Amino acid sequence: MTDDESSGGPGRDETPEERADRLWSEMLQEVRVCQTGAQILFGFLLSVVFTPRFPTLPEFDRHLYVATVFLGALATGTLIAPVAFHRLLAGHGLKPELIRVAGRLISLGLVLLALTITAALLLLLRTATGLSATAWVLTGAAAVWFCVCWLVLPQLVLHRRPNGRRARPSR
């Protein structure tokens, strides 16, 4: 491990514990946005089954709804998991491990959230338009947009760093 890595990187003067605290705080800020969105979407999805129109949905759409609710439950649980993980490990000197695991949970939660949003969009568009092809095309476009915004753009930024260097991942 280089001096830059042990002190948090170039331009930072922090101990490993300070770095872990900073990274944890940053992760909490990031996940708060995702948790709120996932919880609101999941709550909305739970109410759909109780609407008068639900029993009239075609079988495919009812199955799509069940899959969407299940994905929403997984996304919500996965995005909340770092908090529970922290609660169980607080005070055991495991913050660097917590940060690694929480980072992976947040990444998985984002994938599940994107799948939930995409499935919910497909269900909504199929119901709203009655045009299955249109619903699939628009949903596919939204899924591609998620991939571009959440995966491709960050990779482009990493590869276009000054000096052509990739920074060491913080999580």
Buried (B, 14 or more C-beta within 10 A) or exposed (E): EEEEEEBBBEEEEBEBEEBBBBBBEEBBEBBEEBBEBBBEBBEEBEEBEEEEEBEEBEEEBBEBBEBBBBBBBBBBBBBBBBBEBBEEBEEEEBBBEBBBBBBEBBEBBBBBBBBBBBBBBBBBBBBEEEEEEEBEEBBEEBBEEBEEEBEEEEEEEEEEEEEEEEEEEEB
